């Protein structure tokens, strides 16, 4: 067994999953008074199944495309998505919070009186 691959994969996936929507959904189910053991087992089974699908898809793709090209393609896709997300935030700035909007409106109203 390649322990370096095992540890690298574990650490990478573990860090990526912290605060992830899957973890937050699991937290929500567990806090709803349901059996924590059932929630844990169901969430673990779902993650194992999703990971199995990813492994099988990766294996199938590696028969068609070289692993190096897959890594480069995945890296390029992450870079493109990062650029798209950054461009979207610069193009459409987020609206100010409601409290500051109300405060600004109240301030404009009092200065007109």
C-alpha positions in Angstrom: 0.0 0.0 0.0 1.3 3.5 -0.9 1.0 5.3 2.4 2.1 8.6 1.0 -0.8 8.5 -1.5 -3.2 7.4 1.3 -2.2 10.3 3.6 -2.1 12.9 0.9 -5.5 11.9 -0.4 -6.9 11.8 3.2 -5.6 15.2 4.2 -6.6 16.9 0.9 -10.2 15.6 1.0 -10.5 16.2 4.8 -9.4 19.9 4.4 -11.7 20.3 1.3 -14.7 19.0 3.2 -14.4 21.2 6.3 -17.2 23.7 6.3 -18.5 22.1 3.0 -22.2 22.1 2.3 -22.2 18.3 2.9 -20.8 18.8 6.4 -23.2 21.6 7.2 -26.2 19.4 6.0 -25.0 16.5 8.1 -24.7 18.9 11.1 -28.3 20.0 10.5 -29.6 16.4 10.4 -27.7 15.6 13.6 -28.9 18.7 15.4 -32.5 17.9 14.6 -32.8 15.4 17.4 -32.4 12.4 15.1 -30.1 9.5 15.9 -26.6 10.7 15.5 -25.4 7.2 14.7 -27.9 6.9 11.9 -27.0 10.3 10.5 -23.3 9.4 10.7 -23.7 6.1 9.0 -26.0 7.5 6.2 -23.6 10.4 5.6 -20.6 8.1 5.6 -22.3 5.8 3.2 -23.3 8.6 0.9 -19.7 10.0 0.8 -18.3 6.5 0.2 -20.7 6.0 -2.7 -19.9 9.4 -4.2 -16.2 8.7 -3.8 -16.6 5.3 -5.4 -18.3 6.9 -8.4 -15.4 9.4 -8.7 -12.8 6.7 -8.5 -14.5 4.6 -11.2 -14.9 7.7 -13.4 -11.2 8.6 -12.9 -10.1 5.1 -13.7 -12.3 5.0 -16.9 -11.0 8.5 -18.0 -7.4 7.4 -17.3 -7.8 4.6 -19.9 -8.8 7.3 -22.5 -6.7 10.2 -21.4 -3.3 10.1 -19.7 -3.2 10.9 -16.0 -0.9 13.8 -16.6 -3.4 15.4 -19.0 -6.2 14.7 -16.5 -4.2 16.6 -13.8 -3.4 19.4 -16.1 -7.1 19.6 -17.3 -8.4 19.6 -13.7 -5.8 22.3 -12.8 -6.8 24.4 -15.8 -10.5 24.0 -14.9 -9.9 25.2 -11.4 -8.0 28.2 -12.7 -10.7 29.0 -15.2 -13.5 28.7 -12.5 -11.4 30.9 -10.2 -11.1 33.6 -12.8 -14.8 33.4 -13.7 -15.8 33.7 -10.0 -13.4 36.6 -9.4 -14.6 38.4 -12.6 -18.2 37.9 -11.4 -17.4 39.6 -8.0 -15.7 42.5 -9.7 -18.4 43.0 -12.3 -21.4 43.0 -10.0 -20.5 44.4 -6.6 -22.6 43.1 -3.7 -25.3 45.4 -2.5 -24.7 47.2 0.8 -26.1 45.5 3.9 -29.7 46.5 4.8 -28.7 48.2 8.0 -26.3 50.6 6.3 -28.9 51.3 3.5 -31.5 52.2 6.1 -29.0 54.3 8.0 -28.1 56.1 4.8 -31.7 56.7 3.9 -32.4 58.0 7.4 -29.4 60.3 7.2 -30.5 61.7 3.8 -34.0 62.3 5.2 -32.8 64.2 8.2 -30.4 66.4 6.2 -33.2 67.4 3.9 -35.5 68.6 6.7 
